Amino acid sequence: MSDKPLGVLVVGAGWVSTQHIAAYVKNPHASVVAICDQQPGKAQQRIEEFHLSGVAVYEDKKQALSHPEVEVVSICTPQHVHCQHVLAVAKAEKHIVIEKPVGISLDELRQMRDAVRRAGVKTVVSFVLRWNPLFQTLKEMIADNALGRPYYVEADYLSHNGSWWSGWNDARTLAQGVSAFLVGGCHAIDALRWFAATGRFEAANPVEVFAVSGGYRKGTTREYNPQSNAWIDDAPPMEYDGLEVALVTFDNGAIGKVSVNADCIMPYRFPLRIFGDAGTVLDNRVWSHKFSGQNNWVEIPAISPDSSDVSHHPFQGEIDHFLDCVRNGRESHCNLEDAIKTHEVVFAALQSRQTGRPVQLPLLGD
């Protein structure tokens, strides 16, 4: 294991790239050596924002990947171009941090999985809530048997996505956004998997999905801005249902209920419920057989996942974890292979809505 910092290329200089760059800057084992964006001015803006020096700027990702110092690549581009970028980075045999969702179809997931397998590179997907302080505490408690065996888990992603978000114009479309579950609700699906398993770094494997969808907002041009508590008329419409609800069965017998609600008129929230055979979690409140004499809920004073602002998300934990994986030759618990299981629930939900029947998983063969 070398003490030399790993050279990092950031592809895409938009909103989320600010958190990737900030995390690399704070880690002594990484050095941002290049930023690639179709608008070089945005890359230069990031360089100035973080007071970086000696950083190359590229418009073309092939040229960027030929930079001799690049060993790790963060893909911070819109979701509909993730696949082409992952394929190029894997072919160049660089380790990859992939923003969620990683792809917009099962075929893209298969292509990326196969390319990463051939290249033998390390990956991590930004289901960053696995590093949220409350999530980490709850996961440690589950691994310590504080709740017993989880048998039912609920998670909800409540966010009126809209024009306040810089990526909305792509994500709102059926062709590039695909569904509310894929755009944002996949975080809640991943939370189901994370808390339905008892291992400290284990996520449960989904085996069946049944889903419905509805809401009122699809096709409408009136939009709510939860950040300003104001309304916008003549906004570009969302092209898919804003409300999706799914029941998920796991191979360990646990059952999950997950929803995404992009129609809700309220600030962002991420409600969480975990029911075990020896304890219960309601958001940050715990009732456990381990708390002898308990006569009220115990509140965990940890940071909750109740903000849509990327600066609130625990990218530092994710990046630190991944750099450690690369330096020590380990696979991340949130690598591409694992994240595909979360994404498969998204696409199974689409199939279930179309057929009105449960869908069996996995959807991708070996």
C-alpha positions as YAML, in Angstrom:
chain: A
units: angstrom
residues:
- id: 1
  name: MET
  ca: [0.00, 0.00, 0.00]
- id: 2
  name: SER
  ca: [1.59, 3.23, -1.17]
- id: 3
  name: ASP
  ca: [1.48, 6.47, 0.82]
- id: 4
  name: LYS
  ca: [1.27, 8.44, -2.43]
- id: 5
  name: PRO
  ca: [-2.15, 10.12, -2.77]
- id: 6
  name: LEU
  ca: [-4.48, 8.59, -5.34]
- id: 7
  name: GLY
  ca: [-4.97, 10.85, -8.36]
- id: 8
  name: VAL
  ca: [-8.66, 11.74, -8.83]
- id: 9
  name: LEU
  ca: [-10.57, 12.80, -11.95]
- id: 10
  name: VAL
  ca: [-14.00, 14.35, -11.43]
- id: 11
  name: VAL
  ca: [-16.28, 13.98, -14.47]
- id: 12
  name: GLY
  ca: [-19.09, 16.53, -14.36]
- id: 13
  name: ALA
  ca: [-18.69, 19.82, -12.50]
- id: 14
  name: GLY
  ca: [-22.29, 20.34, -11.41]
- id: 15
  name: TRP
  ca: [-23.93, 20.63, -8.00]
- id: 16
  name: VAL
  ca: [-23.03, 17.21, -6.59]
- id: 17
  name: SER
  ca: [-19.41, 17.48, -7.72]
- id: 18
  name: THR
  ca: [-18.87, 20.13, -5.04]
- id: 19
  name: GLN
  ca: [-19.32, 17.48, -2.35]
- id: 20
  name: HIS
  ca: [-17.08, 14.94, -4.06]
- id: 21
  name: ILE
  ca: [-14.30, 17.50, -4.44]
- id: 22
  name: ALA
  ca: [-14.70, 18.71, -0.86]
- id: 23
  name: ALA
  ca: [-14.38, 15.13, 0.41]
- id: 24
  name: TYR
  ca: [-11.25, 14.43, -1.66]
- id: 25
  name: VAL
  ca: [-9.65, 17.68, -0.49]
- id: 26
  name: LYS
  ca: [-10.11, 16.64, 3.15]
- id: 27
  name: ASN
  ca: [-8.69, 13.13, 2.64]
- id: 28
  name: PRO
  ca: [-4.86, 12.92, 2.79]
- id: 29
  name: HIS
  ca: [-4.87, 9.87, 0.52]
- id: 30
  name: ALA
  ca: [-6.38, 11.66, -2.49]
- id: 31
  name: SER
  ca: [-5.46, 14.50, -4.81]
- id: 32
  name: VAL
  ca: [-7.78, 15.99, -7.43]
- id: 33
  name: VAL
  ca: [-5.63, 16.12, -10.56]
- id: 34
  name: ALA
  ca: [-8.28, 16.73, -13.25]
- id: 35
  name: ILE
  ca: [-11.86, 17.91, -13.77]
- id: 36
  name: CYS
  ca: [-13.81, 17.20, -16.95]
- id: 37
  name: ASP
  ca: [-16.93, 19.05, -18.05]
- id: 38
  name: GLN
  ca: [-18.48, 20.00, -21.39]
- id: 39
  name: GLN
  ca: [-18.37, 23.57, -20.08]
- id: 40
  name: PRO
  ca: [-14.74, 24.21, -19.10]
- id: 41
  name: GLY
  ca: [-15.81, 27.32, -17.22]
- id: 42
  name: LYS
  ca: [-17.68, 25.17, -14.70]
- id: 43
  name: ALA
  ca: [-14.58, 23.06, -14.10]
- id: 44
  name: GLN
  ca: [-12.52, 26.21, -13.61]
- id: 45
  name: GLN
  ca: [-15.15, 27.48, -11.18]
- id: 46
  name: ARG
  ca: [-14.68, 24.37, -9.03]
- id: 47
  name: ILE
  ca: [-10.90, 24.80, -9.09]
- id: 48
  name: GLU
  ca: [-11.22, 28.37, -7.85]
- id: 49
  name: GLU
  ca: [-13.93, 27.49, -5.34]
- id: 50
  name: PHE
  ca: [-11.70, 24.93, -3.62]
- id: 51
  name: HIS
  ca: [-8.43, 26.81, -4.15]
- id: 52
  name: LEU
  ca: [-6.94, 23.90, -6.10]
- id: 53
  name: SER
  ca: [-3.69, 24.12, -7.99]
- id: 54
  name: GLY
  ca: [-2.13, 22.04, -10.75]
- id: 55
  name: VAL
  ca: [-5.51, 20.64, -11.81]
- id: 56
  name: ALA
  ca: [-6.00, 19.91, -15.51]
- id: 57
  name: VAL
  ca: [-9.28, 20.90, -17.20]
- id: 58
  name: TYR
  ca: [-10.78, 18.77, -19.96]
- id: 59
  name: GLU
  ca: [-13.86, 18.90, -22.16]
- id: 60
  name: ASP
  ca: [-13.34, 15.41, -23.58]
- id: 61
  name: LYS
  ca: [-13.53, 12.44, -21.21]
- id: 62
  name: LYS
  ca: [-11.20, 10.28, -23.35]
- id: 63
  name: GLN
  ca: [-8.47, 12.88, -23.04]
- id: 64
  name: ALA
  ca: [-9.17, 13.22, -19.33]
- id: 65
  name: LEU
  ca: [-8.86, 9.47, -18.80]
- id: 66
  name: SER
  ca: [-5.46, 9.51, -20.50]
- id: 67
  name: HIS
  ca: [-4.12, 11.84, -17.78]
- id: 68
  name: PRO
  ca: [-1.16, 9.86, -16.38]
- id: 69
  name: GLU
  ca: [-1.97, 10.51, -12.71]
- id: 70
  name: VAL
  ca: [-5.64, 9.47, -12.73]
- id: 71
  name: GLU
  ca: [-6.40, 6.36, -10.64]
- id: 72
  name: VAL
  ca: [-9.90, 7.11, -9.30]
- id: 73
  name: VAL
  ca: [-12.80, 8.69, -11.18]
- id: 74
  name: SER
  ca: [-15.92, 10.30, -9.69]
- id: 75
  name: ILE
  ca: [-18.84, 10.28, -12.13]
- id: 76
  name: CYS
  ca: [-20.99, 13.30, -11.26]
- id: 77
  name: THR
  ca: [-22.88, 13.65, -14.54]
- id: 78
  name: PRO
  ca: [-26.68, 13.32, -15.12]
- id: 79
  name: GLN
  ca: [-28.09, 9.83, -14.75]
- id: 80
  name: HIS
  ca: [-28.85, 9.25, -18.42]
- id: 81
  name: VAL
  ca: [-25.15, 9.45, -19.34]
- id: 82
  name: HIS
  ca: [-23.74, 7.47, -16.42]
- id: 83
  name: CYS
  ca: [-23.58, 4.25, -18.42]
- id: 84
  name: GLN
  ca: [-21.38, 5.61, -21.21]
- id: 85
  name: HIS
  ca: [-19.07, 7.17, -18.64]
- id: 86
  name: VAL
  ca: [-18.81, 4.03, -16.50]
- id: 87
  name: LEU
  ca: [-18.02, 1.93, -19.58]
- id: 88
  name: ALA
  ca: [-15.26, 4.33, -20.63]
- id: 89
  name: VAL
  ca: [-13.74, 4.51, -17.14]
- id: 90
  name: ALA
  ca: [-13.84, 0.73, -16.68]
- id: 91
  name: LYS
  ca: [-12.16, 0.26, -20.06]
- id: 92
  name: ALA
  ca: [-9.42, 2.63, -18.87]
- id: 93
  name: GLU
  ca: [-9.11, 0.44, -15.74]
- id: 94
  name: LYS
  ca: [-9.71, 3.21, -13.21]
- id: 95
  name: HIS
  ca: [-11.58, 2.79, -9.93]
- id: 96
  name: ILE
  ca: [-15.03, 4.41, -9.98]
- id: 97
  name: VAL
  ca: [-17.32, 6.42, -7.71]
- id: 98
  name: ILE
  ca: [-20.76, 6.45, -9.38]
- id: 99
  name: GLU
  ca: [-23.56, 8.85, -8.52]
- id: 100
  name: LYS
  ca: [-27.02, 7.34, -8.18]
- id: 101
  name: PRO
  ca: [-28.93, 6.20, -10.05]
- id: 102
  name: VAL
  ca: [-26.20, 4.40, -11.95]
- id: 103
  name: GLY
  ca: [-28.29, 3.77, -15.06]
- id: 104
  name: ILE
  ca: [-31.72, 4.19, -16.60]
- id: 105
  name: SER
  ca: [-32.40, 0.64, -17.85]
- id: 106
  name: LEU
  ca: [-31.67, -2.98, -17.01]
- id: 107
  name: ASP
  ca: [-29.56, -3.22, -20.15]
- id: 108
  name: GLU
  ca: [-27.37, -0.35, -18.93]
- id: 109
  name: LEU
  ca: [-26.97, -2.04, -15.55]
- id: 110
  name: ARG
  ca: [-25.89, -5.24, -17.28]
- id: 111
  name: GLN
  ca: [-23.39, -3.44, -19.51]
- id: 112
  name: MET
  ca: [-21.80, -1.62, -16.58]
- id: 113
  name: ARG
  ca: [-21.67, -4.72, -14.40]
- id: 114
  name: ASP
  ca: [-19.97, -6.76, -17.11]
- id: 115
  name: ALA
  ca: [-17.49, -3.98, -17.92]
- id: 116
  name: VAL
  ca: [-16.48, -3.59, -14.27]
- id: 117
  name: ARG
  ca: [-16.09, -7.35, -13.91]
- id: 118
  name: ARG
  ca: [-13.81, -7.48, -16.94]
- id: 119
  name: ALA
  ca: [-11.72, -4.57, -15.71]
- id: 120
  name: GLY
  ca: [-11.45, -5.80, -12.14]
- id: 121
  name: VAL
  ca: [-11.72, -2.26, -10.75]
- id: 122
  name: LYS
  ca: [-13.24, -1.19, -7.44]
- id: 123
  name: THR
  ca: [-16.55, 0.69, -7.38]
- id: 124
  name: VAL
  ca: [-18.84, 2.47, -4.96]
- id: 125
  name: VAL
  ca: [-22.32, 3.85, -5.67]
- id: 126
  name: SER
  ca: [-23.46, 6.98, -3.85]
- id: 127
  name: PHE
  ca: [-26.19, 5.62, -1.66]
- id: 128
  name: VAL
  ca: [-24.68, 8.03, 0.82]
- id: 129
  name: LEU
  ca: [-27.27, 7.50, 3.55]
- id: 130
  name: ARG
  ca: [-25.39, 4.35, 4.52]
- id: 131
  name: TRP
  ca: [-22.89, 6.83, 6.02]
- id: 132
  name: ASN
  ca: [-25.51, 9.08, 7.63]
- id: 133
  name: PRO
  ca: [-24.82, 9.27, 11.42]
- id: 134
  name: LEU
  ca: [-28.33, 8.10, 12.39]
- id: 135
  name: PHE
  ca: [-28.19, 5.27, 9.85]
- id: 136
  name: GLN
  ca: [-24.79, 4.17, 11.14]
- id: 137
  name: THR
  ca: [-25.97, 4.15, 14.75]
- id: 138
  name: LEU
  ca: [-29.11, 2.19, 13.92]
- id: 139
  name: LYS
  ca: [-27.17, -0.30, 11.80]
- id: 140
  name: GLU
  ca: [-24.70, -0.86, 14.64]
- id: 141
  name: MET
  ca: [-27.62, -1.44, 17.04]
- id: 142
  name: ILE
  ca: [-29.17, -3.98, 14.68]
- id: 143
  name: ALA
  ca: [-25.84, -5.80, 14.34]
- id: 144
  name: ASP
  ca: [-25.63, -5.80, 18.17]
- id: 145
  name: ASN
  ca: [-29.07, -7.46, 18.38]
- id: 146
  name: ALA
  ca: [-30.73, -4.42, 19.97]
- id: 147
  name: LEU
  ca: [-33.83, -4.98, 17.83]
- id: 148
  name: GLY
  ca: [-33.57, -8.72, 17.41]
- id: 149
  name: ARG
  ca: [-34.35, -9.90, 13.86]
- id: 150
  name: PRO
  ca: [-35.90, -7.19, 11.65]
- id: 151
  name: TYR
  ca: [-39.08, -8.57, 10.10]
- id: 152
  name: TYR
  ca: [-40.66, -5.40, 8.68]
- id: 153
  name: VAL
  ca: [-39.07, -2.16, 7.47]
- id: 154
  name: GLU
  ca: [-40.62, 1.04, 6.09]
- id: 155
  name: ALA
  ca: [-38.85, 3.93, 4.34]
- id: 156
  name: ASP
  ca: [-40.29, 6.89, 2.46]
- id: 157
  name: TYR
  ca: [-38.65, 9.49, 0.22]
- id: 158
  name: LEU
  ca: [-40.82, 12.61, 0.43]
- id: 159
  name: SER
  ca: [-39.55, 15.36, -1.86]
- id: 160
  name: HIS
  ca: [-41.39, 17.70, -4.22]
- id: 161
  name: ASN
  ca: [-38.60, 17.63, -6.82]
- id: 162
  name: GLY
  ca: [-38.75, 20.51, -9.24]
- id: 163
  name: SER
  ca: [-37.04, 23.44, -10.89]
- id: 164
  name: TRP
  ca: [-35.23, 24.40, -7.67]
- id: 165
  name: TRP
  ca: [-32.92, 21.44, -8.46]
- id: 166
  name: SER
  ca: [-30.39, 22.05, -11.27]
- id: 167
  name: GLY
  ca: [-30.77, 18.50, -12.59]
- id: 168
  name: TRP
  ca: [-34.56, 18.61, -12.81]
- id: 169
  name: ASN
  ca: [-34.94, 19.35, -16.53]
- id: 170
  name: ASP
  ca: [-33.36, 16.00, -17.39]
- id: 171
  name: ALA
  ca: [-34.75, 14.03, -14.46]
- id: 172
  name: ARG
  ca: [-38.39, 15.07, -14.97]
- id: 173
  name: THR
  ca: [-38.59, 13.31, -18.38]
- id: 174
  name: LEU
  ca: [-39.75, 9.76, -18.97]
- id: 175
  name: ALA
  ca: [-36.83, 9.09, -21.33]
- id: 176
  name: GLN
  ca: [-34.07, 10.27, -19.00]
- id: 177
  name: GLY
  ca: [-35.63, 10.24, -15.54]
- id: 178
  name: VAL
  ca: [-37.73, 7.06, -16.06]
- id: 179
  name: SER
  ca: [-39.57, 7.10, -12.71]
- id: 180
  name: ALA
  ca: [-39.81, 8.79, -9.34]
- id: 181
  name: PHE
  ca: [-38.32, 5.70, -7.70]
- id: 182
  name: LEU
  ca: [-35.28, 5.90, -9.96]
- id: 183
  name: VAL
  ca: [-34.69, 9.65, -9.64]
- id: 184
  name: GLY
  ca: [-34.75, 9.85, -5.84]
- id: 185
  name: GLY
  ca: [-36.77, 7.06, -4.29]
- id: 186
  name: CYS
  ca: [-33.96, 4.57, -4.82]
- id: 187
  name: HIS
  ca: [-32.43, 6.02, -1.62]
- id: 188
  name: ALA
  ca: [-35.44, 4.72, 0.32]
- id: 189
  name: ILE
  ca: [-35.24, 1.34, -1.42]
- id: 190
  name: ASP
  ca: [-31.60, 1.07, -0.43]
- id: 191
  name: ALA
  ca: [-32.53, 1.95, 3.15]
- id: 192
  name: LEU
  ca: [-35.01, -0.97, 3.16]
- id: 193
  name: ARG
  ca: [-32.27, -3.35, 2.05]
- id: 194
  name: TRP
  ca: [-29.79, -1.92, 4.57]
- id: 195
  name: PHE
  ca: [-32.02, -2.24, 7.61]
- id: 196
  name: ALA
  ca: [-33.64, -5.56, 6.68]
- id: 197
  name: ALA
  ca: [-30.27, -7.30, 7.11]
- id: 198
  name: THR
  ca: [-28.58, -7.95, 10.48]
- id: 199
  name: GLY
  ca: [-24.94, -7.83, 9.38]
- id: 200
  name: ARG
  ca: [-23.00, -4.61, 10.11]
- id: 201
  name: PHE
  ca: [-22.11, -4.14, 6.43]
- id: 202
  name: GLU
  ca: [-24.83, -6.27, 4.87]
- id: 203
  name: ALA
  ca: [-27.87, -5.36, 2.76]
- id: 204
  name: ALA
  ca: [-30.73, -7.80, 2.28]
- id: 205
  name: ASN
  ca: [-31.42, -9.39, -1.10]
- id: 206
  name: PRO
  ca: [-34.88, -8.61, -2.58]
- id: 207
  name: VAL
  ca: [-36.76, -11.54, -4.12]
- id: 208
  name: GLU
  ca: [-40.24, -10.15, -4.94]
- id: 209
  name: VAL
  ca: [-41.77, -6.74, -5.66]
- id: 210
  name: PHE
  ca: [-45.37, -5.59, -5.99]
- id: 211
  name: ALA
  ca: [-46.01, -1.93, -6.78]
- id: 212
  name: VAL
  ca: [-48.69, 0.66, -7.52]
- id: 213
  name: SER
  ca: [-48.44, 4.30, -8.55]
- id: 214
  name: GLY
  ca: [-50.62, 7.40, -8.61]
- id: 215
  name: GLY
  ca: [-50.68, 10.95, -7.34]
- id: 216
  name: TYR
  ca: [-51.87, 14.06, -9.16]
- id: 217
  name: ARG
  ca: [-48.87, 15.92, -10.51]
- id: 218
  name: LYS
  ca: [-47.92, 14.04, -13.70]
- id: 219
  name: GLY
  ca: [-48.37, 16.34, -16.70]
- id: 220
  name: THR
  ca: [-49.28, 19.42, -14.66]
- id: 221
  name: THR
  ca: [-47.46, 22.76, -15.02]
- id: 222
  name: ARG
  ca: [-48.04, 24.10, -11.51]
- id: 223
  name: GLU
  ca: [-45.08, 23.36, -9.28]
- id: 224
  name: TYR
  ca: [-44.32, 23.85, -5.59]
- id: 225
  name: ASN
  ca: [-40.91, 25.00, -4.35]
- id: 226
  name: PRO
  ca: [-40.36, 23.55, -0.85]
- id: 227
  name: GLN
  ca: [-37.25, 25.68, -0.33]
- id: 228
  name: SER
  ca: [-39.08, 28.99, -0.76]
- id: 229
  name: ASN
  ca: [-42.60, 27.76, 0.13]
- id: 230
  name: ALA
  ca: [-43.84, 29.33, -3.12]
- id: 231
  name: TRP
  ca: [-45.65, 28.19, -6.26]
- id: 232
  name: ILE
  ca: [-44.51, 28.33, -9.89]
- id: 233
  name: ASP
  ca: [-46.90, 28.42, -12.85]
- id: 234
  name: ASP
  ca: [-46.05, 27.24, -16.39]
- id: 235
  name: ALA
  ca: [-43.29, 24.96, -15.08]
- id: 236
  name: PRO
  ca: [-42.13, 22.09, -17.35]
- id: 237
  name: PRO
  ca: [-44.22, 19.02, -16.39]
- id: 238
  name: MET
  ca: [-43.07, 15.81, -14.77]
- id: 239
  name: GLU
  ca: [-43.69, 13.00, -17.25]
- id: 240
  name: TYR
  ca: [-44.20, 10.07, -14.84]
- id: 241
  name: ASP
  ca: [-46.29, 9.41, -11.74]
- id: 242
  name: GLY
  ca: [-45.01, 11.29, -8.72]
- id: 243
  name: LEU
  ca: [-46.25, 8.71, -6.21]
- id: 244
  name: GLU
  ca: [-45.00, 5.11, -6.15]
- id: 245
  name: VAL
  ca: [-45.52, 2.53, -3.41]
- id: 246
  name: ALA
  ca: [-43.97, -0.94, -3.35]
- id: 247
  name: LEU
  ca: [-43.97, -4.01, -1.15]
- id: 248
  name: VAL
  ca: [-40.64, -5.83, -1.17]
- id: 249
  name: THR
  ca: [-39.96, -9.34, 0.11]
- id: 250
  name: PHE
  ca: [-36.39, -10.31, 1.05]
- id: 251
  name: ASP
  ca: [-34.66, -13.67, 0.98]
- id: 252
  name: ASN
  ca: [-34.28, -13.64, 4.78]
- id: 253
  name: GLY
  ca: [-38.06, -13.43, 5.23]
- id: 254
  name: ALA
  ca: [-38.23, -9.71, 6.04]
- id: 255
  name: ILE
  ca: [-40.83, -7.55, 4.32]
- id: 256
  name: GLY
  ca: [-40.46, -3.90, 3.35]
- id: 257
  name: LYS
  ca: [-42.81, -1.11, 2.35]
- id: 258
  name: VAL
  ca: [-41.27, 1.77, 0.43]
- id: 259
  name: SER
  ca: [-42.67, 4.88, -1.19]
- id: 260
  name: VAL
  ca: [-41.53, 7.91, -3.12]
- id: 261
  name: ASN
  ca: [-43.77, 10.96, -3.15]
- id: 262
  name: ALA
  ca: [-42.70, 13.77, -5.48]
- id: 263
  name: ASP
  ca: [-46.21, 15.26, -5.25]
- id: 264
  name: CYS
  ca: [-46.17, 16.15, -1.55]
- id: 265
  name: ILE
  ca: [-46.58, 19.78, -0.44]
- id: 266
  name: MET
  ca: [-44.09, 19.88, 2.41]
- id: 267
  name: PRO
  ca: [-40.37, 20.14, 3.12]
- id: 268
  name: TYR
  ca: [-38.18, 17.12, 2.37]
- id: 269
  name: ARG
  ca: [-38.52, 14.22, 4.80]
- id: 270
  name: PHE
  ca: [-37.17, 10.66, 5.02]
- id: 271
  name: PRO
  ca: [-39.36, 8.75, 7.53]
- id: 272
  name: LEU
  ca: [-38.01, 5.41, 8.74]
- id: 273
  name: ARG
  ca: [-39.56, 2.50, 10.65]
- id: 274
  name: ILE
  ca: [-37.80, -0.72, 11.66]
- id: 275
  name: PHE
  ca: [-39.69, -3.50, 13.45]
- id: 276
  name: GLY
  ca: [-37.68, -6.34, 14.99]
- id: 277
  name: ASP
  ca: [-38.74, -9.25, 17.17]
- id: 278
  name: ALA
  ca: [-37.01, -7.59, 20.15]
- id: 279
  name: GLY
  ca: [-37.28, -3.86, 19.43]
- id: 280
  name: THR
  ca: [-38.56, -1.05, 17.23]
- id: 281
  name: VAL
  ca: [-37.24, 2.14, 15.59]
- id: 282
  name: LEU
  ca: [-39.41, 5.13, 14.68]
- id: 283
  name: ASP
  ca: [-37.09, 7.61, 12.96]
- id: 284
  name: ASN
  ca: [-34.56, 8.44, 15.72]
- id: 285
  name: ARG
  ca: [-36.56, 6.85, 18.57]
- id: 286
  name: VAL
  ca: [-35.76, 3.35, 19.82]
- id: 287
  name: TRP
  ca: [-37.58, 0.80, 21.95]
- id: 288
  name: SER
  ca: [-35.30, -2.14, 22.76]
- id: 289
  name: HIS
  ca: [-35.16, -5.23, 24.93]
- id: 290
  name: LYS
  ca: [-31.62, -4.13, 25.83]
- id: 291
  name: PHE
  ca: [-32.84, -1.03, 27.67]
- id: 292
  name: SER
  ca: [-33.74, -2.54, 31.03]
- id: 293
  name: GLY
  ca: [-36.53, -0.67, 32.77]
- id: 294
  name: GLN
  ca: [-37.35, 1.42, 29.70]
- id: 295
  name: ASN
  ca: [-40.59, 3.38, 30.16]
- id: 296
  name: ASN
  ca: [-40.26, 5.84, 27.28]
- id: 297
  name: TRP
  ca: [-38.67, 6.02, 23.84]
- id: 298
  name: VAL
  ca: [-34.92, 6.55, 23.77]
- id: 299
  name: GLU
  ca: [-34.02, 9.31, 21.30]
- id: 300
  name: ILE
  ca: [-30.75, 9.08, 19.37]
- id: 301
  name: PRO
  ca: [-29.19, 12.56, 19.09]
- id: 302
  name: ALA
  ca: [-27.72, 11.96, 15.64]
- id: 303
  name: ILE
  ca: [-28.01, 13.82, 12.34]
- id: 304
  name: SER
  ca: [-31.16, 12.63, 10.54]
- id: 305
  name: PRO
  ca: [-31.45, 12.30, 6.74]
- id: 306
  name: ASP
  ca: [-34.01, 15.11, 6.49]
- id: 307
  name: SER
  ca: [-32.48, 17.43, 3.88]
- id: 308
  name: SER
  ca: [-32.33, 17.36, 0.08]
- id: 309
  name: ASP
  ca: [-29.27, 19.65, 0.04]
- id: 310
  name: VAL
  ca: [-26.20, 17.71, -1.12]
- id: 311
  name: SER
  ca: [-24.07, 19.63, 1.39]
- id: 312
  name: HIS
  ca: [-26.05, 17.83, 4.13]
- id: 313
  name: HIS
  ca: [-25.28, 14.40, 2.71]
- id: 314
  name: PRO
  ca: [-22.39, 12.35, 4.17]
- id: 315
  name: PHE
  ca: [-20.14, 12.22, 1.09]
- id: 316
  name: GLN
  ca: [-17.06, 12.45, 3.28]
- id: 317
  name: GLY
  ca: [-17.87, 9.09, 4.84]
- id: 318
  name: GLU
  ca: [-18.49, 7.49, 1.47]
- id: 319
  name: ILE
  ca: [-15.31, 8.87, -0.15]
- id: 320
  name: ASP
  ca: [-13.12, 8.03, 2.88]
- id: 321
  name: HIS
  ca: [-14.53, 4.50, 2.86]
- id: 322
  name: PHE
  ca: [-13.93, 4.02, -0.85]
- id: 323
  name: LEU
  ca: [-10.38, 5.35, -0.83]
- id: 324
  name: ASP
  ca: [-9.64, 2.92, 2.00]
- id: 325
  name: CYS
  ca: [-11.13, 0.10, -0.09]
- id: 326
  name: VAL
  ca: [-8.93, 1.02, -3.08]
- id: 327
  name: ARG
  ca: [-5.78, 1.36, -0.99]
- id: 328
  name: ASN
  ca: [-6.36, -1.98, 0.75]
- id: 329
  name: GLY
  ca: [-7.76, -3.97, -2.19]
- id: 330
  name: ARG
  ca: [-11.20, -4.49, -0.63]
- id: 331
  name: GLU
  ca: [-14.67, -4.35, -2.16]
- id: 332
  name: SER
  ca: [-17.15, -1.81, -0.83]
- id: 333
  name: HIS
  ca: [-20.39, -3.05, 0.71]
- id: 334
  name: CYS
  ca: [-22.02, -0.53, -1.66]
- id: 335
  name: ASN
  ca: [-20.22, -1.50, -4.85]
- id: 336
  name: LEU
  ca: [-21.90, -1.67, -8.25]
- id: 337
  name: GLU
  ca: [-22.87, -5.34, -7.86]
- id: 338
  name: ASP
  ca: [-24.69, -4.59, -4.60]
- id: 339
  name: ALA
  ca: [-26.26, -1.34, -5.86]
- id: 340
  name: ILE
  ca: [-27.71, -3.18, -8.85]
- id: 341
  name: LYS
  ca: [-29.93, -5.10, -6.39]
- id: 342
  name: THR
  ca: [-31.41, -1.78, -5.25]
- id: 343
  name: HIS
  ca: [-31.91, -0.65, -8.84]
- id: 344
  name: GLU
  ca: [-33.58, -3.94, -9.75]
- id: 345
  name: VAL
  ca: [-36.36, -3.13, -7.28]
- id: 346
  name: VAL
  ca: [-36.97, 0.11, -9.23]
- id: 347
  name: PHE
  ca: [-37.36, -1.72, -12.53]
- id: 348
  name: ALA
  ca: [-39.36, -4.55, -10.96]
- id: 349
  name: ALA
  ca: [-41.76, -1.90, -9.62]
- id: 350
  name: LEU
  ca: [-42.22, -0.58, -13.16]
- id: 351
  name: GLN
  ca: [-42.94, -4.09, -14.44]
- id: 352
  name: SER
  ca: [-45.35, -4.79, -11.59]
- id: 353
  name: ARG
  ca: [-47.31, -1.61, -12.31]
- id: 354
  name: GLN
  ca: [-47.60, -2.59, -15.96]
- id: 355
  name: THR
  ca: [-48.76, -6.15, -15.27]
- id: 356
  name: GLY
  ca: [-50.59, -5.70, -11.97]
- id: 357
  name: ARG
  ca: [-48.70, -8.70, -10.62]
- id: 358
  name: PRO
  ca: [-45.73, -9.35, -8.31]
- id: 359
  name: VAL
  ca: [-42.34, -9.55, -10.03]
- id: 360
  name: GLN
  ca: [-39.66, -12.04, -9.03]
- id: 361
  name: LEU
  ca: [-36.02, -11.02, -8.58]
- id: 362
  name: PRO
  ca: [-33.25, -10.98, -9.64]
- id: 363
  name: LEU
  ca: [-33.97, -9.52, -13.07]
- id: 364
  name: LEU
  ca: [-30.38, -9.76, -14.34]
- id: 365
  name: GLY
  ca: [-28.79, -13.13, -14.92]
- id: 366
  name: ASP
  ca: [-25.12, -13.83, -14.34]
...
